[in-house]
Amino acid sequence: MRRPLVAGNWKMNGSLESVRSLLEGIKQGVGDVKNAEVAVCPPFIYIPEVEQLLSGSDVAWGGQDLSTESSGAYTGEVAASMLNDFGCKYVIVGHSERRTYHTESDQLVAKKFAAARAAGLAPILCIGETLEEREAGITNQVVARQLDAVIELEGVDALADGVIAYEPVWAIGTGKTATPDQAQEVHAFIRSRVADKSSSVADQLRILYGGSMKPGNAAELIGKPDIDGGLIGGASLKAEDFLGICTAAN
Ligand code: 13P
């Protein structure tokens, strides 16, 4: 049985003040969420504050990105060991915003996945197709290519240390959610692709859905057999909405 995970990707949002009040709200409501895991991924700069506020709670935290390198002359980068220093459990890799705005390739993302794993962090690997790709009927090809880059570099067993997030690019921040059936179809494809190499890894692998998930659509999405939680953008910035999704996963 896979334990659902609901992770908030705050992206580049917030202030010290809003971080404090958001976490206060989450901590107050999260006590009822026993059957799902909850995590937040703040901007790097707020991670020490988040660690202070969440230590000893049931909410985990993580980074939104990391360097492929372990240390050295890489201005602006953050290493996996630094995320470890501040208690991170997770780190997002390959978010479509990084693939698009920072031209991160499948191979670079695979190296980030490896760097996270090597440091004992659980990478949350984001994969997903653009609207053009969906309309061209190549959704499965695209997610397979993104997934295979990691399997080729690290081997299929490496996926057991991480989480996959299927995030159709056209559903991110647009208010357009994939229907539960649309999402389930791709999640099942991802799991079967992993199962071709290892059925035990496929069985235990959590595959989250991301893209305009809200309290109102979360239960139906997470109710699908291959959807094991959510990676939440906009709705993770309001305690009430985020907790609504956590409750649905619970
Ligand atoms: P939204 O929930 O705002 O659509 O963002 C999803 C996402 O990109 C999570 O990583």
Boltz pocket constraint, residues with backbone or C-beta under 6 A from the ligand:
constraints:
  - pocket:
      binder: B
      contacts: [[A, 9], [A, 95], [A, 167], [A, 171], [A, 172], [A, 173], [A, 174], [A, 175], [A, 210], [A, 211], [A, 212], [A, 213], [A, 231], [A, 232], [A, 233], [A, 234], [A, 235]]
      max_distance: 6.0
